[in-house]
Amino acid sequence: MSDLAASYRWLDDDGPAFGSPGLPPRWTSSRKDAIITAYAASSRIWYTVSHGTLNEIYYPTIDRPQIRDMELLFTDGETFFHEEKRDFDYDFQYINPDALAVRVAGGDREGRYRVTKEFISDPHHPVMLMNVKVTGDEAVLSRLKCYALLAPHLNGGGAGNSARSIEIAGQRAILAWKGDTSLAIGADCGFTRSSCGYVGTSDGFQDLSSDMKMDWHFGQALDGNIAVVGEIDVASNREFTIAIALGDGHHAALAGMMQTLSTPYDVHVKRFLLQWTRAGGPDHLAPAAMDGGTLMRISENVLLAHEDKTYSGAFIASASIPWGASKGDDDLGGYHLVWTRDMVQTATALLACGRTDTARRALVYLACTQRPDGSFAQNFWIDGTPYWTGIQLDEVAFPIILAWRLWKLDGLGNFDVVPFVEAAAAFLVRFAPVTQQERWEENAGYSPSTLAAVISGLICAADIARGHGSVELASFLETYADWIEANLDQWTTTDDGVLLEGVKRHYMRIRPPNTGEPFHNPKIPVGNIHLSNRGPDEQYDFEAREVIDAGFLELVRYGIRRADNPLIVDSLKVVDHCLKIETPFGPAWRRYNHDGYGQRKDGGPFEGWGQGRAWPLLGGERAHYELAAGGDVKPFIDAFEKFSSVGGMLPEQVWDYEDLPSEGMYFGKSAGSAQPLVWAHSEYLKLLRSTVDGQVFDRISAVEDRYSRPVHERDFHSLLEIYQTSRPVSELAAGLMLRIMDPKPFRVVYTFDDWQTTLHAESKAVGYPGSFADIFTTPEQTGTIVFTLQWTGDDQWLGRNVEVTLVSPDSQPAG
């Protein structure tokens, strides 16, 4: 730090604060590097994400003992002490309907003074600005002091933060740091006093709330869960601007703060609004909205704001942590990570808004995070560092689908997607149809929603391959997709349903892997799934036929199944019986029955278990189905808009039971999980586009053209079974072809007559997916195929024989 001594000087004040640095934090970072939070109302937070702009998340009121991020405190030093989030009732509005610039106004409930705050970010620096105007009784204002209270959570956590009061360019400010990340907070008028303390013991709130005076002036607080406070003399400054800056090191944060404060706030806000309005909006979607387009404009802005400004094209799932108030530094996950699933939803919604260039940035970013085997991490930080490590096949398929959409729109520019797409498709071929995790990231097996994405991704990859001259690869990928599509219903349905009387055959949420298949869990009974988010005294294991979600609607969305398919229609009856909730604002659906991911039944936060609640975005999925079926989607659009907050933020989940005011839970309003959920905003925008177009925007023409016709009208039929060493096959319907696949070249040695006759077949290479060899059978054939494999490159043998019994052709799936 000595090399920066000329830039600023430490202010010792009363010396270091001695408290308890080990107190657990009550709020974790909404970004890996940093998050600054400012309260705008009693149950809502406004924030800026590093270089980003402002959005809103829900935050239930929880009694102290600890400070959470940033707020303003007011006192006259003698007769009152006000904490704005508890003692003010704020009115909310956008400064401009086309920009994420916010104005809130509130004040003393006795009417003695009023506070108006505006929130923007510096368009050119990672700095958040809060402009504050105070009006009211002159006798009160002449004694009034304002205190900016901030609890920095840098590098993803509350522990291990440090701060010190400083003087820079003649003004008092505060500098905080953790690792290589620094934060500076100051005001254009400068703080008159400041203090750095430990949360719950020596912080500014403890000081001011005890006697309405600032008695502590601790110069520093090191390596703990800290809070800092800066005083502003309202008597001399009826309007002031507070800046919170981030930087890679002290100098970057301080320079950013000072440069931003050197420009008058009025100039900043005009520039901020101008740049947002230049971006334009998806006005062509407004005719489908029920609110005149208000949520439409906000939704597009929310999507744009969730693109990182350092890692271009990186769209996070939400700048929030579900139930963040109840989490500590041991759980830094949250939705401020990149999921390819959520990110492709965002990019596709931006395509629906006409933003092709933005969607291409997302695709290029994803290509840069693709692993050598063609897969993607379950989720990752914006710099590409993986966080969770599960294999989710839909997260590998979705980027292929995005690439196809951009290719069809001639929106790829100079970006060559072929290697990227082939690698991802090869991964799908090696692992599908069994996924380690489906879209709810909890269970392994055969998932209708995952397989819908996989089939679509393979067909899109085949279309791209054929368009670039790789006809053989295209045919191979189509054949693999056809095999999955032909077996889909057999793999993912039950013929002995127990959820709705009269409906025996319906899709299941997921069918778990059998013994010998990938990701089989030997600890639970065959045919059962384990739900790990259930309460301590609740049942955890269920038969697969006992659990349903609406993921099969993805089959209709992409064009794999028609909306009037009897299995789809019957499955929807079960979904509505088990999952549909009628709220005061319209219908909503839960993820699946027996779900425990949600606010607890007593209204408390999810802490590893709870009760799954209704998700607004699932109403959007249902609306897309209704559109495909020729139904009316206006009620679904209306419900979507009514589920949003006063600031137009869509939550992940809404409270779907009677009001529980003591916990801040109201029927049909946001529960304590993520808000905003970018996926929900994306689904809403795509629904508007679909309504305007009169057809589902996500529909994939190449998929629909191939599968929408009845089986007997198709010019192709899937007449094969696929064997891989990772997914063995023990039976084959006579007349089908047995296709053996492996990443490396091989020779198959086989017999139909117990080695009285020995046959050979050399594998054929198809590029990234590897190699395959086929063994043909006839419908009349009986007996057993016995084979083994030799990998020709290194003269390695499988070391055992594989036996596949030929069964009656009646056993083969329709297709």
N, C-alpha and C positions, 0 to 999 in steps of 0.2 A: 504493500500500500504506500510505501514511502515515495515511490516514483510519481505518485499523484498528489503529493502533499501541496504542490503549488496550486492545484485546482480547488482544493477545499481544506478546511481545518476541522479537526475534531473539537467538539464542545464538551467539556468535562461536566459542567453543571454540578450536580451533587454527587457525581461519581456513579459507578455501576450500580444497577439494581440487583439486589440479592433476593431471589425467590426460589421457586421450585421449577427448574427447567424441564423436569420430567413429566409434567402434567400432560395427559393425552389430549391431542387436538380434537376439536369438535367438527372440523370441516377440512376436507382434503382438497388438494389442488384440482382445478378443472382443466389443467394442461400439465404436461410433463414438466415444462419449464416454470410456469407461473400462472397465477390467476389472481385478479384483483376483483373484489366484490363490493358493491355499494348498495345499501338498502334503499328501496324506493317506496315500500309499503310494509305493513305489518306482516304480511305473509308472502311477499315476493321479493326477489332479488334482481337487481340489474347489474350486469357485469360487462367487462370487456375482456376478450381473450387475446392476450399479447398484442399483435398488430391488428386485431379484428375490431368489430363494432359491437353494438349493444344488443342484447337479447334478454329474455326473462325466463327464470325458472321458478318453480314453486318451492317454497320453504316453509314447512309448518312451524308455528310458534312453539318454541321449547324454552322452558324456564332456564335461566342461567344456572350453572355458575360460570360460564365461559363466554368470552367474546368470539364472535364469528365474523372474520374478515373486516369490512369497513362500514362505518356509519358515522353520523354526526350527533354530537351531544350539545345541548344548550343549557346554560345556567346564568342567572344574574348574580350568582355568588352568595345569595342570602335567602331568597324565598322559594325558588324552584330549581329543580334539575330535571331536564327532559331528555329522554332517549328517543330519538325520532321514530324508530320502528315500533315503539310501544305507545308513545304518547301523542303521535300525530296521526291524522287520517288524511292520506294523500289522494288527490285527484290525479289521474293519469291521462296523458295524451301524447301522440306523436307530434313533433314540431312540424313535420311535413309528411304527408301520407306516403310519399315515395322513398322515405329514408328512415333508417333505424336510428333516428335522433329523438330523444325522449325528454319530455318535460313533466315533472310532477310538482304539485303544489299542495301544501298543507301547513299546519302550524299548531300552535297552542290551542287546546280545546276551549280555553277561556277567552280566546280572541285577542290576546295581548300582542301577538306578533305572528307573522306568516312567513313561510319559507318556500321559495320557488327554486327548484333545481333543474338543470338541464345536463344531459349526459351525451357526450359524443367522444369520438377518439380522433386524435390527430391523424389526418389522412396520410401523412408521410413519416410518422415516427410511431414506435410502439408505446404510445402514451394515451392514457385515458384522461379526459377532462370532465370535471364537474363544476359547472358555473352555478353559484349560489347567490340569490337575492333575498334580502331580509327586509320586510316592511312591518309597520305596526306602531304601537304607542311609543312616542318618543321617550317617555320616561323609562320605559322598559329597555328600548334599544340602546339608550345611553349607558346602560349597565351590562348589556348582554355580551356574553362570550360564547363563541362557537369552538368546538373541539372536534377535529377530524381524528377518528379512532380507527386504526388499521392493524389487523393481525395477518402478517405476511405468511403465506404458505408456499415457499419457493421450492423448486425442484421436486414438486409432487408431495409435499408433506408439511405438517406443522412442526415436527420436531427438528431440532438442529438449526433453527434460524437465528440470525444475529442482527442487531441494529445499533445505530449510534446517531446521536444528534450531531449535525455538522453546520458549518457556515460556508456558503459558496456564493461568490460574487456579492458579498455583503449581506446575504439573506440567510436566515435560519431555515434549515430543512432537515429531513431525516433520511438516512441511507440504511437499507437493509440488505442482507446477502445470505446466500447459502451456496456453497460450492462456487461455480463460476458464474452464477446468476445473481444479478444485483437489481435492487428496486430503489427508486428514489421517490419520495413524496414531499411536495412543497406547495406553496400558494403564491400567486402573483404578488400578493402584498407581503409575503414572508410570514412565517410563524413568529408570534411574539415570545412564546415559550414552547418547550417540547420535553418529552420524557419517553424513555424506553423501559418497558417492564415485562415481567412474566405474567402470562395469563392466569387470572384467578388469585394472584397474590399481590403483585406490585404494578399492575397495569393501570391505565388512566381511568377506566371505568370504576375500578375499586376506589381510586382516589376521589373522583368527583362525586360518586354516589354517596360517599360517607358524610361529606359536609358541604357539598356544592361548591367547593373551591379546589383549585389545582395546587396542592401542597407539595407534590413530589416532582422533582426535576432530575430524574436519573439519566445520566449521560449515555449509558449503554446497557444493553442486555445481550448476552452472548450465549449461543449454542443452547437454545431452548424453544419452548412454545411461547412465543413472545407477542406483545402488542405494543404499538407505538401511538403516541398522541401528539398532535400539534395544535396550539391555541391560535385563534384568530379573534382580534378585537373588533366585534361587530360595530361598536360605537364609532370606530374610525373607518370601517370598511363595510358599508351596507351591501356591497356587491363584491364578490371575489371569485377567483377560479382556482380550484385545487387540481393539481396534476399528479398522476401516478405513472411513473415510467419504468420500463423494464430494459435490461441490457445485459450483454455478455461482459460483465465486469463493471466496476464502479463508474469509470469514466463514461461508458456508453449510456448508462442509466441517467447519470447526472447531466450529461450534455443534452440528452434527449429531453429531459424535463425542462432544463433552462431554455433551450431553443424553442420549445413549444410555448412556454410561458412568456417568451419575449414577443410573441405575436398576440395582439389583442384577441380576446375570445370571440368577438363579433366577426372578425376576419376568419377565424377557424370555422365557426358554425356556417358561415356563408359558403366557404369552400367545401365543407363536408356535405352540405345539402346539394350543392351544385354537382359534386361528383356522383352522388347517389342518383340524382335525377338524370344525369347523363346516361346512366346505365339503362334507363328505360324500364318498362315493365311489360308483362305478357298481356297486353290489353285485349288481344284476340281471344283470351280465355274468359274475359269478364262476363259475356252473355250467359255463361253457364252457372255463374255464381248466384247465390241467393241473397248475398249481402251487398251487392253492388260492386264487388271486387276487392273489398277491404282485406279479407284474409288472403286472397290471391296475391296481392302486392306484398303483404307481410311475409307470406310463405316463401316467395321467391327471394326476398331479401334475407330471410333466415338461412336459406340454402347458400346464398353467396357469402354470407358472413361466416359460414362454417368451413370455408376454404382457408387453409393456413396461408399466411402471407410470406412465410419464409420458404416453406416447401410447397411450391406452386402445384396445384392439382390435388393436394391432400385434403380430403373432406372428412372431418370427424363426424361421429354419430350424434353427438350432442356436447355442447360445452357445459356439461353438468355431470354430476355423479348421483345416480339414484340413491336416495336416502343418505346423501352425503353427510348430513348432520350426525348420523349415528356411526360413521365409519372413521377409522383412524389410519395411521400411517402404514399399518400392516395390510391395507387393502387400497392400493392406489389405482385400481382399474377404472371403472367408470366409463362413461361413453365418450370421453375426450380422447378416444383412440380411433384408429381407422379400422373399420370392418369393410371388407370388399363388398359384402352384401348391402350394407347401408349406403356405401359410397356409390355403388352402381345404381341404387334406387335414386340417389341424389342426382347423379349425372343424367339418368334417363328423364327425370323430372325437368331438368334444365334443358334437355332436348325438346321436351314438350313445350317449354317456354320459348324455344327458338335459339337457345344458346349453344350452338354447335361447338364453338371454340372452347368454351368452358368444359364441355363434356370431353373434348379431346385432351385437354390438360389432365383431366382425371384419369383417362385411359393411359396416357403416357406415364403418369406417376405410378399407376399400378404396374405397368410393364417394368418399371425400374425397381419394384419391390418383389417381383416374381422370383421364386426360388429356382435353383438349377433344375429341379425335377418337374418344373411347370406349375407347382402349387403356390399357394399364398398362406401366410400365417393366419391363424384364426383371427387375430387382431394384432395391431402393432402401433407403436408410437409414430408420430409424423415423420421421424427420421428413418423409418423402416425397421426399427428394432422390434422384434416380436415380443408380445406380452404373454398371451395364452397360446397354447401349442396344439389345440385340437385340430383334427382334419375334418373339414366341412366341404363336401363336394359341391354344394351349391355356390360356395364362395370361390370355387375354381371355375365353375361354369358361367357365372354372371359376367366376369370380364370378357369372356368370349362373346357373349350376347351383346355387350356394349360395343365391342369392336365391330361386330356385324352391323349393328344399327348405324354406326358412324360410316362404315364402308358403303352401306346402301345410300346414305345421304351425301356421299362424296365429301365427307367431313374429316378425312384422315390427314389431309395435307400431304406432307412428305414422309409421314410416319408409316413404316412398313410393319404391318401387324402379323404377317404370316408366321415368322418364327415364334412370336409370343403366343399366337393362337394355337399353333401346332403343339407347342410344349404343354399348354394347359389341357388341350384335348387328350394328349398322351397320358397325362396324369389321370384324367377321368377314365380312360380305357383301362388303366392299370388297377384302379380302385373300385370303380362302379361295378355293381349297383349298391354295395354296402357302404354306408357312410359312418364314420365314427361319431359324428354329431349332426343332427338335423338343424333346421333353422332356429330352433329354440335352444340349441347348444347344450343339450342335456343327455340325449340318448343315441345309441347306435342302432343301425339296422336299415330296413327298407322303408324309406319315407316318401309318401306321395309328392310332397312339395319339393324335396331334394331331387327326386327322380324327374320331376317336371323340368327343373332347371338343367339337369344333366342331359336329358334327351334334347332339349332345346339348344344347349351349348354345343353338343356334338353335331347337330344338323347345321347350326350356324358355322361351325368350323368346317364342315364338309362343303358348304356353299362357298366359303372363302377359298378353300383349297381348290375347288373346281374352277372358280373364277380366276385363279392364278396358275392354272394349267396342271394341277396335281390331281388328275382324274382318279388314279388308283387309290390315293389316300382318301379322297372324297368318298369313294364307294365303300371303302373299309369303315370309315366313321359312320356313314349312313347305316351300314349293316349292323354295327354295334348298337346304334341308337334304336334301330328296328327291333333288335333282340330285347332290349330293355322295355320298349313300348309293348311288345307282344306279351311279355310276362308281367307287366306292371300290375294289372288287377289281381292276378294270382298271388303276387308277392305281398300286396298291401291291403287286401280286404279280408274280412271275416265272413263266413257263411253261417255263423252261429251267433249273431249279435244279441246283446242282452241290455242295450241301453234304451231302446224304444220298442215297445210292444208292436209287433206286426212288421218290423223291419229287421230281417235277419242278416241281409247282405249289405255291407257298407264299408267304406274306407276306414282304416284305423289311423291313428296319429302316426304310429310307426310299428313295424313288425320287427322284433329283435332278431339278431343273427342266430342261426342254429349252431349246434356243436360242429366244430371244424371250420366254420365261416369266420371271416375277419371280425374282430372286436366282440366276439362272443364272451359273455360274462358267465363263467361257471358257478358263480356264487349265488345266482338266483335261478329259480326253476325255468326250464325251457318254455318259451312262449310268454314269459313275463318281462315287464320292464320295471326298472327301479326309478322312482321319483325322489331325488335327493333333497328337494326343497319343502318337504312336508314337515309338519310340526312334530315335536318330540314324542307325543303320544299317539300319533296318527299312523295309518297304514302307509307303507312305503312301496310295496311291491304289488303290481296289478297285472292281471292278464292283459295282453295287448288289445284284445277285443273289448275291454272295458274302458279304453281311453281313446277319445276322438278329438281331432282338431279340424279346422277348415282348410288345411294346407292343400288338399286335393283340388281346391278351386284354381290353383296355379295351372292345372292341366287345361282348364278352360281358357285361362288368361292368355296362354301362349299359343293355343290352337291345337293341343294334343287331343283333347276331348271336346265334343259339342256340349253346349249348355243343356240340351235336352237328353243327354245320355242318362238312361234310367238309373245307373249306379250313382251318378252325380246327384241326381234329384233325390234319391232315397237317402244318400249320405247327408244331404242338406237338412232333411227332416230330423235326422238324429242330432246334427249340429245345433239346430234351433231349439230342440228339446233340451239339450244339455248345456248349451253355452250362451244362448241369447239372453240379454238383459234389456228390459224396457226402462229407459231412464226418462226423466222429465224433458230431455232434449232430443230424444229419439233412440232408436235401437243401437245397442253395442254388443260386442261379443267378447267372451273370454278366450284365452289361448286354447286351453284344453281342460276337460274336467279333471278334477283332483290336482290342479295346478296350485303350487304353493308360493309362486313368485309374485308377491304383491303385499299391499298393506295388510297387517294382521287383522284378525277379526275384531280386536278391541281398538283398531285404528292406529295402533303403534307401527313403527317402521319395520320393514322387512329386514331381518337379521339372520339370514340363512334359511328362514322359513317364514311362511305367512299364508295368505290366501290370494291366489291369482285373481286379478280384477279385470274389468272390461277395457279393451284397447280400442281407441277411436280408429286407428289405422285399419283394424280388421273390418270395421264398417265400410271403409273404402274398398277393401278386397271384395266384400259382399256386393257392393254397388257395381263393381266392374262385372261381376257375374250377372247381376240383374240386367245390366246394359246388354251383355252378350245374349241374354235370354229374351230380350225385347221388353224388359220391364221399365218402370219409372224410377229414375235415380234421384229425382229432386229431393225426396225426403232424406236420403243419405247425405247429400250435399249440405242440406240445412242442418242436419245433426252434426256433421263435421264442424261447421262454423260455430255452432252453439257450444261445442265441447271446448273451444279455444278460450284462453284467458282474456282478461280485459285488455291485455297488450297483444292479443292475437297469437299467443303461443299455444301449440297443440301438445298436450301431455302424452306420455307413453301410456298411462293408465288413468282411468277415472274411478272415483269411489262409487261403487255400484250397490250400495245398501242405503238404508235410511240415514238421515243426517246425524253426525256425531260432532256437534260444535266444540266439545271439549278437546278434541284432537284436530280441529280444523278440517274435518272431513264432511263434504256436502254431496248429496246424491247427484251424480252426473258431472261433478266438477273434479278437477285434478286431484289425484292421490299424491303420495309422497315420492313417487319415482321420478324419472327424468322429465324435464320440461325446459325447453322444447325438445321433442324427439324429431330429428330431421326426417326420418323415415315416414313419420305421419304427415309432415308437410309435403313431402315428395308424393305420397299417395294421393293427397288432396289435389295437388296440381295436376297429376296425371288423370285424375277423375274428371277434372274440368276439361282437360284436353280431349279425353275420350268422349265426353258429352258433346262438346262442340263438333267433333269429327263424326259422331254417330257410330263409332266403333271403338273397341278397346285399343288404346294407344300402345299397350305392351304386346299386342298380338304380333307374332313373328310369321311373316308370310311364308317363308320357307318351311316352317313347321306346320302351319295350317294346311298348306298345299299338299303336304305329304300324308298327314294323319286325319284330316277332318272327314274324309270319305269313309263310309263303312268298309269293313275289312274285305267283303266280297266284291267291292267296286275298285279296289286298289290294283295297281299294276305291279305290285311287289308283295311278297309274303316272307315273313321271317321263319325260316326252316332250319334253325340251328340252335345248338346249345354251346355255351362257351365255358371252357375249362382254363383256369389259371392255378398255379401252385398255391396261390394265396386264397383261392376259392374253389376247392375241389368239387367235382360232380360225381355222384354215385349211380345215377340213373339217366337214361336217355330214351326218349320216345322213338321207337323204330321209324325210320324214314327221315329223321332229322340228321343234320350234319353236325359232327362234333368238331368244334374249332378250338384248337389248343393254342394258347397265346403266351408269350414271354417277352420281356424286354430285350433279351439277347438271342442271336441266331441259334437254332437248335435242329436236331433231327429227332423225329418221333419214330420209334420202333414199336410195332403193334401187331396184334393177332386177333382173329375172330374164333380160332379153334384151339385155344390153349397151346399155342406155339407149335402146332403141327405145321402151320404155314406162318412164316414171318414176313411182314410187310414193312416198308420204310416210306417216310415222306420227309422231304427237306422243307424247312420253314421258309417263308417268303417275307422279306423285309418291307415294311411300310413307313420307314422314316422314324420320327419321334416315338410313335406308339410301340415300336419294336417289331416282332416277327410273329407269324402265325402259320399253322399247318392244319389242314382239314382231313377228317376221316368221314367218309360217306357211308350211310346205311340205307336200306330199303324198307318200305313199310311192312314187308312180310318177314323181315329178319328177326331172329330171336337169339338168345344167348348173351354173351358178355364180350365187351371189348376190353382187352388187356393191353396196356402200353407202358412204355417208359420213355424217358427223354435223355438225349445226349446233347450237351452244349458244345457245338463244334469248335468254338473259338479257343477253348482251353481244355478240350477233351474231358469234360466232367460229365458224369452220369447222375441221374436223379437218385439212383441207389435203391430203388424199390419199384414194384409194379403197381400201376393204378388200374383198378377194375371198375368198369362202367356197365351196369346191367341194362340191356335193352328191354323196354316195357312196351305195352300196347300203345299204338298211335293215339288212342283215345285219351291218353294221359297228357298229350301235348297241349299247351295253351292255345286258345283261339288267336290266330294271327298269322 
